[in-house]
Amino acid sequence: ALLNAALLEVARKLKVKKEENAANDTYSSRFGMKKAALVYIVMAVVIYSLFSYMLFSLRGSMLIFRISLVSLVLVTISLFFYIIKESSRLMEGMAVAFYLSMHVLLFLTRIVGN
């Protein structure tokens, strides 16, 4: 859960150039857009790896695993929109959806497993 919260924080502080200002300290202003985006996607992959480990430790179904892949793909697509289209709002929304989906899918695994 802590890594998921960190992902939300990173997504919140990734801004495109037109949204940057001197008053706000953001990851994109410190590292640049591409390096900050790399931090974001590495965090998402680490979180997804931990999720997969927990899912299979709980004997989760392949259906839930496949559904979870959709959330990882959507986070990745939102990252491309951030870099190419210079839009950070979609990425923030997808980070929230990713956060919720990881928790809800693990919860569903517990319900379905019992």
N, C-alpha and C positions, 0 to 999 in steps of 0.2 A: 504494500500500500504506500510505503514511503517513496519508492521509486516512481510510482504512478503520480504522486503529488509533485515530485520533482519534474516529471515530464510536463505536467500542467504549467508549472512555473516557467520552464524553459519556453514552452509555446507562447505563454503570455508575454515574454520578454524578447521575442523575435519580431522585429519590425522591419518593414521595407524602408527604403531611403526617404520616401516622402513622409513617413510617419515618425522619423527620428527627430529628436530635438536635444539640445544641450542639457536640459533639465532632467531628462530621464536616462538612467544608466541601463542599457540593454545588452543582451548577449550579442546581438547583431552589430551593435556599435563597437563592442570590445573585440570581437573575433572576426567580424565581417560576415556577410550573409551566408556564404558557402560553408565556412567552418562552423558557424553556429547551427546551420542546418545539419551538418554532419554530427554534431553533438546530439541534436534532437533525434535523428534517426538511429544512432547507436543506442541511445537510451531506450527507444521504442523496441528495438530488437532484443536488448537485454531483458526488458520487461516481458516481452513475448516469450522469450526462452524460459524464463522463470515460470510464467503462466503455463507453458506446455509441460514443463516438469511437474508442476502441481496437478495439472489436469490428468496426466497419465499416472501419477502416484495415487490419485483418487479413483483410478480406473474409469476415467471419463470416456465418453463415446467419441467415435470418429466424427460423428455429425457435429458435435459441439466444437471439435477441433477445426473442422472445415468452416464452420460459421465464424470462428475466431480469426481465421485467415483473412476473411473479408475485412475485418477491422484493421488488420495490419496493412493490407493493400490500400485501404482508404487513407490511412495515415501517410503512407508513402506517396500516394497521388497528391494529397494536400501539400506535401513538401515540394513536389514539382511545381504546383501552382504558386507556392511561395517564391521559389527561385525564378521561374520563367515569367509568370504573370505579375509578380510582385504584389501579392495579396496575402496578408497574414491572417485575416479573419477566418478563412476556411480552415487553415491549419489549427487555429485555436479551437474551433468547433470540433474538428476531428480528434484533437487531443482529448477533449471532454468525452466524446463518444467512445474513444479507445479505452479511457479510464473506466467508464461505466460498463462497457462490454466485458472487460476482463473480470470485473467483480461479479456482474450478473451471470456470466457463463460459469464461473466457479461455483456460484450459488446453485445454479441449475444442475450442475454436476452432482452436488450433494443431495439435491432433491431426487433426481432421477436415479442416483446410485442406491438410494435407500428404499 
